[in-house]
């Protein structure tokens, strides 16, 4: 029986180790490249318990508040930055959505849109609302009346109105770098319920976050 060549075994071991290290380095390089190619944003879901006191503050001067009607939808759409058909908005109103708005003369200055139905946030995520909950789809304040307490009074009035309809909570969503929106919601009693991080490869292809349920997340006091 031939005697094993120790030098041969050592050489083979070095080659295997070198190949293993090479694969590890290759894997790390691919991981770093993938991280550079993707961008991530944090989405906050904030919740307001409507059973707690609501203080809208003082009503802004020279602004009239009312519920939106079909004839207001094109102007609302334009303020959102869209100029397109409003059929989907009309359908939403027919299904029970509400939109509270402020006017100055004949000019729309602010609005807040709320739904009481499950809301499709993205292809990978639909916000499932518990019974008697609502979702604030959009709130807008025109720069001409910003800084005058319009946002606080509008949101506070909406909270009061839906509470009087028997709604117990309102959910609102925003990106974590929307500082003005976070300040407004925090001022009006909203608290962060959960955080979702969405990443995109090449800023195009969305990567769904890990699925979470309401029971998985403990409310926090700070955004």
C-alpha positions as CSV (number, residue, x, y, z in Angstrom):
1,X,0.0,0.0,0.0
2,X,1.5,3.4,-1.0
3,X,2.4,5.8,1.7
4,X,0.2,9.0,1.6
5,X,2.0,12.1,0.4
6,X,1.6,14.7,3.1
7,X,2.7,17.5,0.8
8,X,-0.1,16.6,-1.6
9,X,-2.8,16.6,1.1
10,X,-1.6,20.0,2.3
11,X,-1.7,21.4,-1.2
12,X,-5.2,20.2,-1.7
13,X,-6.3,21.6,1.6
14,X,-4.8,25.0,0.7
15,X,-6.7,25.0,-2.6
16,X,-10.0,24.1,-1.0
17,X,-9.5,26.8,1.6
18,X,-8.6,29.3,-1.1
19,X,-11.6,28.4,-3.1
20,X,-13.8,28.8,-0.1
21,X,-12.4,32.2,0.8
22,X,-12.8,33.3,-2.8
23,X,-16.5,32.3,-2.8
24,X,-17.1,34.1,0.5
25,X,-15.5,37.2,-0.9
26,X,-17.5,36.9,-4.1
27,X,-20.7,36.6,-2.0
28,X,-19.9,39.7,0.1
29,X,-19.1,41.7,-3.1
30,X,-22.5,40.7,-4.6
31,X,-24.2,41.7,-1.3
32,X,-22.5,45.1,-1.3
33,X,-23.4,45.8,-4.9
34,X,-27.1,44.8,-4.3
35,X,-27.2,47.2,-1.3
36,X,-25.8,50.0,-3.4
37,X,-28.4,49.4,-6.1
38,X,-31.3,49.5,-3.8
39,X,-32.9,52.4,-1.9
40,X,-35.0,52.0,1.2
41,X,-37.7,54.2,2.8
42,X,-39.4,53.9,6.1
43,X,-43.2,54.1,6.1
44,X,-44.9,55.0,9.4
45,X,-48.5,54.1,10.3
46,X,-49.8,56.4,13.0
47,X,-53.1,55.8,14.9
48,X,-55.4,58.2,16.8
49,X,-57.7,56.9,19.5
50,X,-60.8,59.0,18.9
51,X,-62.1,58.1,22.4
52,X,-59.5,60.5,23.8
53,X,-60.2,64.3,23.9
54,X,-59.9,66.1,20.6
55,X,-58.9,69.8,20.5
56,X,-59.0,71.3,17.0
57,X,-57.9,74.7,18.2
58,X,-59.3,78.0,17.0
59,X,-61.0,78.2,13.6
60,X,-58.9,80.0,11.0
61,X,-60.2,83.4,9.8
62,X,-61.7,83.9,6.4
63,X,-62.1,80.2,5.7
64,X,-65.3,78.3,5.3
65,X,-65.5,74.5,6.1
66,X,-67.8,72.0,4.4
67,X,-68.0,68.5,3.1
68,X,-66.9,68.0,-0.5
69,X,-69.3,67.2,-3.2
70,X,-69.0,65.8,-6.7
71,X,-68.4,69.2,-8.2
72,X,-65.3,69.7,-6.0
73,X,-63.4,66.6,-7.1
74,X,-61.6,68.1,-10.1
75,X,-60.2,71.0,-7.9
76,X,-59.2,68.4,-5.2
77,X,-57.5,66.3,-7.8
78,X,-55.6,69.3,-9.2
79,X,-54.3,70.3,-5.7
80,X,-52.9,66.7,-5.3
81,X,-50.9,67.4,-8.5
82,X,-53.1,65.3,-10.9
83,X,-55.1,66.4,-13.8
84,X,-57.1,63.4,-14.8
85,X,-60.6,61.8,-14.6
86,X,-62.3,61.8,-11.2
87,X,-64.5,58.8,-11.8
88,X,-62.6,56.8,-9.1
89,X,-63.1,59.6,-6.6
90,X,-66.8,59.8,-7.3
91,X,-67.0,56.0,-6.8
92,X,-65.2,56.4,-3.5
93,X,-67.7,59.0,-2.3
94,X,-70.5,56.7,-3.3
95,X,-69.0,53.9,-1.2
96,X,-68.9,56.1,1.9
97,X,-65.6,58.1,1.8
98,X,-65.8,61.6,3.1
99,X,-63.7,64.7,2.3
100,X,-63.7,67.8,4.5
101,X,-62.5,71.0,2.8
102,X,-61.7,74.7,3.5
103,X,-62.6,77.4,1.0
104,X,-61.4,81.0,0.8
105,X,-63.9,82.8,-1.4
106,X,-64.3,80.4,-4.2
107,X,-60.8,79.0,-3.9
108,X,-60.1,75.6,-2.3
109,X,-57.4,76.0,0.3
110,X,-57.3,72.7,2.2
111,X,-58.9,69.3,2.3
112,X,-58.7,66.0,4.2
113,X,-60.0,62.7,2.7
114,X,-60.9,59.7,4.8
115,X,-62.1,56.2,4.0
116,X,-63.7,53.5,6.2
117,X,-62.8,50.6,3.9
118,X,-59.7,48.5,3.5
119,X,-57.1,50.6,1.6
120,X,-54.7,49.3,-1.1
121,X,-51.4,50.8,-0.2
122,X,-49.3,49.0,-2.8
123,X,-49.3,45.8,-4.9
124,X,-47.9,43.9,-1.9
125,X,-49.9,45.5,0.9
126,X,-53.5,46.3,1.7
127,X,-54.3,48.0,5.0
128,X,-57.0,46.0,6.7
129,X,-59.1,48.2,8.9
130,X,-60.7,46.7,12.0
131,X,-64.4,47.5,12.4
132,X,-65.2,51.1,13.3
133,X,-61.7,52.3,12.2
134,X,-60.9,54.8,9.4
135,X,-57.9,55.7,7.3
136,X,-56.8,59.2,6.4
137,X,-55.9,58.9,2.7
138,X,-54.8,62.5,2.2
139,X,-54.5,65.9,3.8
140,X,-53.4,69.0,2.0
141,X,-53.0,72.6,3.1
142,X,-52.2,75.2,0.4
143,X,-49.0,77.2,1.0
144,X,-51.0,80.5,1.0
145,X,-52.7,79.5,4.3
146,X,-49.9,77.3,5.8
147,X,-48.7,78.2,9.3
148,X,-52.0,79.6,10.4
149,X,-53.3,76.6,12.2
150,X,-55.4,75.4,9.2
151,X,-54.0,71.9,9.2
152,X,-54.6,71.4,12.9
153,X,-58.2,72.7,12.7
154,X,-59.0,70.7,9.6
155,X,-57.6,67.5,11.0
156,X,-59.2,68.1,14.4
157,X,-62.5,68.8,12.8
158,X,-62.3,65.6,10.7
159,X,-61.5,63.6,13.8
160,X,-64.4,65.0,15.7
161,X,-66.8,64.4,12.7
162,X,-65.9,60.7,12.2
163,X,-65.9,60.1,16.0
164,X,-69.5,61.4,16.0
165,X,-70.3,58.8,13.3
166,X,-69.2,56.1,15.7
167,X,-65.6,55.6,14.5
168,X,-63.2,54.7,17.3
169,X,-59.8,55.1,15.6
170,X,-58.1,56.8,12.6
171,X,-55.0,55.5,10.9
172,X,-52.7,57.7,8.8
173,X,-49.5,56.9,6.9
174,X,-46.5,58.8,5.9
175,X,-42.8,58.5,5.1
176,X,-40.5,59.0,8.1
177,X,-38.8,62.0,6.5
178,X,-42.1,63.9,6.1
179,X,-41.3,66.1,9.1
180,X,-44.2,68.6,8.8
181,X,-46.8,65.8,8.5
182,X,-45.3,63.9,11.5
183,X,-45.4,67.1,13.6
184,X,-49.0,67.8,12.7
185,X,-50.2,64.2,13.4
186,X,-48.3,64.1,16.7
187,X,-49.8,67.4,17.8
188,X,-53.2,66.0,17.0
189,X,-52.7,62.9,19.2
190,X,-51.5,60.3,16.6
191,X,-48.9,57.8,17.8
192,X,-46.7,55.5,15.7
193,X,-48.4,52.1,15.5
194,X,-45.8,50.4,13.3
195,X,-43.0,51.0,10.9
196,X,-42.5,49.3,7.5
197,X,-39.3,49.5,5.4
198,X,-39.8,49.3,1.7
199,X,-36.7,48.8,-0.5
200,X,-36.4,49.2,-4.3
201,X,-33.8,47.8,-6.6
202,X,-32.6,50.4,-9.1
203,X,-35.4,52.6,-7.5
204,X,-37.9,50.6,-9.7
205,X,-38.6,47.1,-8.4
206,X,-40.2,47.1,-5.0
207,X,-39.2,44.5,-2.4
208,X,-42.2,43.7,-0.1
209,X,-41.4,44.1,3.6
210,X,-41.9,41.4,6.1
211,X,-45.6,40.9,6.7
212,X,-46.8,42.3,10.0
213,X,-50.2,42.3,11.8
214,X,-51.6,44.8,14.2
215,X,-51.2,42.3,17.1
216,X,-47.5,41.9,16.3
217,X,-46.8,45.6,17.0
218,X,-46.8,47.4,20.3
219,X,-47.8,51.1,20.1
220,X,-45.0,53.5,20.9
221,X,-45.2,57.1,22.2
222,X,-42.7,58.7,19.8
223,X,-42.4,58.6,16.0
